[in-house]
Amino acid sequence: MRYLYEMGAALGCYMVVLVASLFALNQFQYADFVSRAIITLSPIIPAAFMCWAVVRKLRRLDEMQLRIQFEALGFAFAASALLTFSYGFMENIGAPHLPWLWVWPVMGLMWIVGLMIAKHRYQ
């Protein structure tokens, strides 16, 4: 339950800061590069708290749940690498360019797939 509060608060802050930063970027279109970079990167602070919540959750797991998470993360790492590298090669032959912002959703999706595989394996 603690994880839900920690992640929920961090996610809520992330959404607020993200919307505020996008609004601020529109208002400060002609500001200097450093100011725009600070505004653009401001959502990273609450995103770091989301990472912190995940790490704290992992530290509270028992050995079996930790093993399942470890296997899922290993799968997500390898599958995300294969998918992103493959798509990068496809861009060489004309596939549309995808921004780096798509890497994290791919990793998250692969983590979910890895969790389903690992959980099924230990049932």
C-alpha positions as CSV (number, residue, x, y, z in Angstrom):
1,M,0.0,0.0,0.0
2,R,2.9,2.3,0.8
3,Y,4.1,1.8,-2.8
4,L,0.8,3.0,-4.2
5,Y,1.0,6.2,-2.2
6,E,4.6,6.9,-3.1
7,M,4.2,6.1,-6.8
8,G,0.8,7.9,-6.9
9,A,2.3,11.1,-5.4
10,A,5.3,11.0,-7.7
11,L,3.1,10.4,-10.7
12,G,0.7,13.2,-9.8
13,C,3.7,15.6,-9.3
14,Y,5.1,14.4,-12.6
15,M,1.9,15.2,-14.5
16,V,1.6,18.6,-12.9
17,V,5.2,19.5,-13.6
18,L,5.0,18.1,-17.2
19,V,1.9,20.2,-18.0
20,A,3.4,23.3,-16.3
21,S,6.7,22.8,-18.2
22,L,4.9,22.5,-21.6
23,F,2.9,25.6,-20.8
24,A,6.0,27.5,-19.7
25,L,7.8,26.5,-22.9
26,N,5.1,28.1,-24.9
27,Q,5.3,31.3,-22.8
28,F,9.1,31.5,-23.0
29,Q,9.6,30.7,-26.7
30,Y,12.3,33.3,-27.1
31,A,14.1,32.7,-23.8
32,D,17.8,31.6,-23.8
33,F,18.8,28.0,-24.3
34,V,19.7,27.4,-20.6
35,S,16.3,28.6,-19.4
36,R,14.4,26.5,-21.9
37,A,16.6,23.5,-21.0
38,I,15.8,23.9,-17.3
39,I,12.1,24.1,-18.1
40,T,12.2,21.1,-20.4
41,L,14.1,18.9,-18.0
42,S,12.0,19.9,-14.9
43,P,9.7,16.8,-15.2
44,I,12.8,14.6,-14.6
45,I,12.8,15.6,-10.9
46,P,9.4,13.9,-10.1
47,A,10.3,11.1,-12.5
48,A,13.3,10.4,-10.3
49,F,10.9,10.1,-7.4
50,M,9.0,7.5,-9.4
51,C,12.2,5.5,-9.8
52,W,12.9,5.9,-6.1
53,A,9.4,4.4,-5.4
54,V,10.1,1.4,-7.6
55,V,13.5,0.8,-5.9
56,R,11.9,1.0,-2.4
57,K,9.2,-1.4,-3.5
58,L,11.8,-3.9,-4.8
59,R,13.6,-3.7,-1.5
60,R,10.4,-4.7,0.4
61,L,9.8,-7.9,-1.7
62,D,10.5,-11.4,-0.5
63,E,13.0,-13.6,-2.3
64,M,10.5,-15.2,-4.7
65,Q,8.9,-11.9,-5.7
66,L,12.3,-10.4,-6.1
67,R,13.4,-13.2,-8.4
68,I,10.3,-12.8,-10.5
69,Q,11.0,-9.0,-10.8
70,F,14.7,-9.7,-11.6
71,E,13.7,-12.1,-14.4
72,A,11.1,-9.7,-15.8
73,L,13.6,-6.8,-15.8
74,G,16.3,-9.0,-17.5
75,F,13.8,-9.9,-20.1
76,A,12.7,-6.2,-20.5
77,F,16.3,-5.1,-20.9
78,A,17.1,-7.6,-23.6
79,A,13.8,-7.4,-25.4
80,S,13.9,-3.5,-25.4
81,A,17.5,-3.6,-26.7
82,L,16.5,-5.9,-29.5
83,L,13.4,-4.0,-30.5
84,T,15.0,-0.5,-30.4
85,F,18.1,-1.7,-32.3
86,S,15.9,-3.5,-34.9
87,Y,13.8,-0.4,-35.4
88,G,16.9,1.7,-35.6
89,F,18.1,-0.5,-38.5
90,M,14.7,-0.2,-40.1
91,E,15.1,3.5,-40.1
92,N,18.1,3.0,-42.4
93,I,15.7,1.7,-45.1
94,G,13.0,4.3,-44.8
95,A,10.9,3.4,-41.7
96,P,9.7,6.7,-40.1
97,H,11.9,8.1,-37.4
98,L,10.6,7.6,-33.8
99,P,11.8,9.9,-31.0
100,W,13.7,8.6,-28.1
101,L,10.6,9.3,-26.0
102,W,9.3,5.9,-27.2
103,V,12.1,3.9,-25.5
104,W,10.7,4.0,-22.0
105,P,7.2,2.9,-23.0
106,V,8.8,0.0,-24.9
107,M,10.8,-0.9,-21.8
108,G,7.7,-0.7,-19.6
109,L,5.7,-2.9,-21.9
110,M,8.5,-5.4,-22.0
111,W,8.7,-5.4,-18.2
112,I,5.0,-6.2,-18.1
113,V,5.5,-9.0,-20.7
114,G,8.4,-10.3,-18.7
115,L,6.4,-10.3,-15.5
116,M,3.6,-12.3,-17.1
117,I,6.2,-14.9,-18.3
118,A,8.0,-15.1,-15.0
119,K,4.8,-15.3,-12.9
120,H,3.5,-18.1,-15.2
121,R,6.8,-19.9,-14.9
122,Y,6.6,-20.0,-11.0
123,Q,2.9,-20.9,-10.7
